[in-house]
Amino acid sequence: MEHEHFSELADLFIIYCENNMNISKTAKVLYIHRNTLIYRLKKIEEMTSLNTGSFQDCMLLYLALK
């Protein structure tokens, strides 16, 4: 939560989850390139030590952010 881009990354992650963890669909919704989305998801993984490709990890982080 202390990261300078926390709110931006949190919003991105929520949208990613709400789009069923589909990278292409999420990138279209956010109007960003899919590689940009992948890069930002990797940043979230580094910050949280959770795997954004795992449903269980995503659910845990999703509930924490909501």
C-alpha positions in Angstrom: 0.0 0.0 0.0 3.0 2.3 0.4 4.0 2.0 -3.2 3.6 5.2 -5.1 1.5 3.6 -7.9 -0.6 1.4 -5.5 -4.0 2.8 -6.4 -3.4 2.5 -10.1 -2.1 -1.0 -9.8 -5.0 -2.0 -7.5 -7.6 -0.7 -10.0 -5.8 -2.5 -12.8 -5.8 -5.8 -10.8 -9.5 -5.5 -10.0 -10.4 -5.0 -13.6 -8.1 -8.0 -14.5 -10.1 -10.2 -12.1 -13.4 -8.9 -13.2 -12.5 -9.9 -16.8 -11.9 -13.5 -15.7 -8.1 -13.1 -15.6 -8.1 -12.7 -19.4 -5.1 -10.5 -20.4 -6.3 -9.7 -23.9 -9.8 -8.7 -22.8 -8.5 -6.6 -19.9 -6.0 -4.8 -22.1 -8.8 -3.9 -24.5 -10.9 -2.6 -21.6 -8.0 -0.5 -20.2 -6.9 0.7 -23.7 -3.4 -0.5 -23.1 -1.1 -2.9 -24.9 -1.2 -6.4 -23.6 2.6 -6.3 -22.9 2.0 -3.3 -20.7 -0.6 -5.2 -18.8 1.7 -8.2 -18.4 4.5 -5.9 -17.1 2.2 -4.3 -14.5 0.9 -7.7 -13.4 4.5 -8.7 -12.9 5.0 -5.6 -10.7 2.1 -6.7 -8.6 3.6 -10.2 -8.3 6.9 -8.6 -7.1 5.1 -6.4 -4.6 2.9 -9.1 -3.2 4.7 -12.4 -3.8 1.5 -13.8 -5.3 1.0 -15.4 -8.7 -1.4 -13.3 -10.7 -2.0 -16.4 -13.0 -3.3 -18.4 -10.1 -7.0 -18.2 -9.3 -6.5 -18.8 -5.6 -3.8 -16.0 -5.3 -5.9 -13.6 -7.4 -9.0 -14.3 -5.2 -7.0 -13.6 -2.1 -5.7 -10.3 -3.4 -9.0 -9.3 -4.9 -10.8 -9.8 -1.6 -8.1 -7.9 0.2 -8.4 -4.9 -2.2 -12.2 -4.9 -2.1 
